[in-house]
Amino acid sequence: MTSARTHQTMKPVTAAKKLGIHLPAAPESFRDAEAISRSDLAALINTPPEWLVELRENGPHPREVVASRLGVSIAGLSRGGVTQALTTAEIVEIGQQKPAWLVRERATHADVTAEDERVAARDAERLLHPRKVRPTP
């Protein structure tokens, strides 16, 4: 006996994260939706309406996007005092001004990324060429 297929849905906050937009900046109809189906989300991704195109281009952008565009971590944004959503213009302005916190956080982010890559390469090498473990006497 097969049951009818149920449609998977998500809350607007989840859909906004998947779309990379700041939920409070989305239209009220999107924010107040009871649920958004996966097919609705796919439609938004494949043929974005004007409001979505505008939000993605000009913002305000969520912290994840701000951090990515500035080349820092989300924690680095917080350490730099950036706690709110920023527009594209504000992100560009910060990038051009290069405040001390941004320079420091970019260096930290680059160091962490390099270390992550080193560890991943080491682990991949260990998988390809495992060492023989000697039994303890």
Secondary structure, DSSP 8 states (H G I E B T S, - for coil): --------EE-HHHHHHHHT--GGGS-HHHHT-S-EEHHHHHHHHHS--HHHHHHHHH--B-HHHHHHHHTS-HHHHHHTT--S-B-HHHHHHHHHH--HHHHHHHHHHHHHHHHHHHHHHHHHHHHHS--------
